Amino acid sequence: SLPAGILGALALYSLAQAVPLPFSLLRAVAPANADVWARALLPFGELDPPRWASLSLDPGASLIEALRWATYAAVFVTSASISARRGAAWGVALIFLSAVLAALTTVGHGLAGATKVFGLYQPVFRASSWHIGPLLNPNNLAGYLNLGALCGLGLMLTRRPPIPPWVVGIGVML
């Protein structure tokens, strides 16, 4: 599909920026970047510019961005294929159920007075006991729970919901 193609093209574009080029070609294509690469090793006593350098001044970050774009494309293709086979309500129900699960585990951690996530991970920052759960950032947790509640309300209004509406109502109230 077009969106997946665009996301894949952006991944290739980011990947191309990290590919090392001969320095003479880099100087012709991007003189400002070549100047930075030429002076990057001067503090270490290297007077000659590198023989190969990338368009990107931070090739590691460009590789990470390429991986992100490729991941976005893969998620889009996967969600589109699942939606085509099972319908959109299945994906909405999956998001709703995962939000209910996140809410239940967060409340469970709060009731237990837990200081570690699932008893395994100790956060390096001081977190409220009612914010210990799968999402430690309260803003991320609130956003995900809001998304889950809206998905639940949408499920309640579908013609043939995959989950009984009274069960969805309890999850939305949670």
Backbone hydrogen bonds, N-H to C=O, Kabsch-Sander energy under -0.5 kcal/mol:
donor,donor_aa,acceptor,acceptor_aa,energy
5,G,1,S,-2.2
6,I,2,L,-2.6
7,L,3,P,-2.5
8,G,4,A,-2.4
9,A,5,G,-2.4
10,L,6,I,-2.2
11,A,7,L,-1.7
12,L,8,G,-2.3
13,Y,9,A,-2.4
14,S,10,L,-2.2
15,L,11,A,-2.3
16,A,12,L,-2.6
17,Q,13,Y,-1.2
18,A,14,S,-0.6
18,A,15,L,-1.0
19,V,15,L,-0.6
19,V,16,A,-0.7
21,L,53,A,-2.9
23,F,51,R,-2.7
26,L,22,P,-2.4
27,R,23,F,-2.4
28,A,24,S,-1.4
29,V,25,L,-2.4
30,A,26,L,-3.1
34,A,30,A,-2.3
35,D,31,P,-2.1
36,V,32,A,-1.7
37,W,33,N,-2.6
38,A,34,A,-2.4
39,R,35,D,-1.6
40,A,36,V,-0.9
41,L,37,W,-0.5
42,L,39,R,-0.8
44,F,41,L,-1.3
45,G,42,L,-1.9
46,E,41,L,-1.8
47,L,45,G,-0.8
53,A,21,L,-2.4
55,L,19,V,-0.5
56,S,17,Q,-2.3
62,S,58,D,-1.8
63,L,59,P,-2.2
64,I,60,G,-1.9
65,E,61,A,-2.3
66,A,62,S,-2.2
67,L,63,L,-2.2
68,R,64,I,-2.2
69,W,65,E,-2.7
70,A,66,A,-2.3
71,T,67,L,-2.2
72,Y,68,R,-2.6
73,A,69,W,-2.3
74,A,70,A,-2.3
75,V,71,T,-2.6
76,F,72,Y,-2.4
77,V,73,A,-2.6
78,T,74,A,-2.5
79,S,75,V,-2.8
80,A,76,F,-2.5
81,S,77,V,-2.3
82,I,78,T,-2.5
83,S,79,S,-2.4
84,A,80,A,-2.0
85,R,81,S,-1.8
86,R,82,I,-3.2
87,G,82,I,-0.6
87,G,83,S,-1.5
90,W,87,G,-0.7
91,G,87,G,-0.8
92,V,88,A,-2.3
93,A,89,A,-2.5
94,L,90,W,-1.9
95,I,91,G,-2.1
96,F,92,V,-2.5
97,L,93,A,-2.8
98,S,94,L,-2.1
99,A,95,I,-2.0
100,V,96,F,-2.3
101,L,97,L,-2.3
102,A,98,S,-2.1
103,A,99,A,-2.4
104,L,100,V,-2.7
105,T,101,L,-2.4
106,T,102,A,-2.1
107,V,103,A,-2.7
108,G,104,L,-2.6
109,H,105,T,-2.3
110,G,106,T,-2.1
111,L,107,V,-2.8
112,A,108,G,-2.0
113,G,109,H,-0.7
113,G,110,G,-0.6
114,A,109,H,-2.3
117,V,121,Y,-2.9
118,F,116,K,-0.6
119,G,116,K,-1.0
120,L,117,V,-2.3
121,Y,117,V,-1.8
122,Q,120,L,-0.5
127,A,125,F,-0.7
131,H,128,S,-2.2
132,I,129,S,-0.8
133,G,131,H,-0.7
136,L,134,P,-0.6
141,L,137,N,-2.5
142,A,138,P,-2.5
143,G,139,N,-2.4
144,Y,140,N,-2.5
145,L,141,L,-2.6
146,N,142,A,-2.4
147,L,143,G,-2.2
148,G,144,Y,-2.4
149,A,145,L,-2.4
150,L,146,N,-2.4
151,C,147,L,-2.3
152,G,148,G,-2.3
153,L,149,A,-2.5
154,G,150,L,-2.1
155,L,151,C,-2.2
156,M,152,G,-2.1
157,L,153,L,-1.0
158,T,155,L,-1.0
167,V,164,P,-0.8
168,V,164,P,-1.9
169,G,165,P,-2.4
170,I,166,W,-1.7
171,G,167,V,-2.0
172,V,168,V,-2.6
173,M,169,G,-2.2
174,L,170,I,-1.9
